[in-house]
Amino acid sequence: MSEHLTICLLTYQRTEYAYRTVRAMGEHLRYPNYSWYMADDGSDYDHIEAVSKCVEEAVPAGTVWSWHSERL
């Protein structure tokens, strides 16, 4: 059985920090089977859209990722 790693990105309106985190993981993580989960505490749609696009560009094709943006 293959091990799986899930990266949890906790964010709220810190778009530049989220970019840095996603890009660094995309450039330096060498793990065969991983996915992303972004938990956002109700940021505006622009933040969510920007970080989502960054994830799609920075990680290998086929990497699974999901998110929620709800004020908890």
PyMOL commands that set and color helices and strands:
alter all, ss='L'
color gray80, all
select helices_A, chain A and resi 15-28+45-58
alter helices_A, ss='H'
color red, helices_A
select strands_A, chain A and resi 5-11+34-40+64-69
alter strands_A, ss='S'
color yellow, strands_A
deselect
rebuild
show_as cartoon
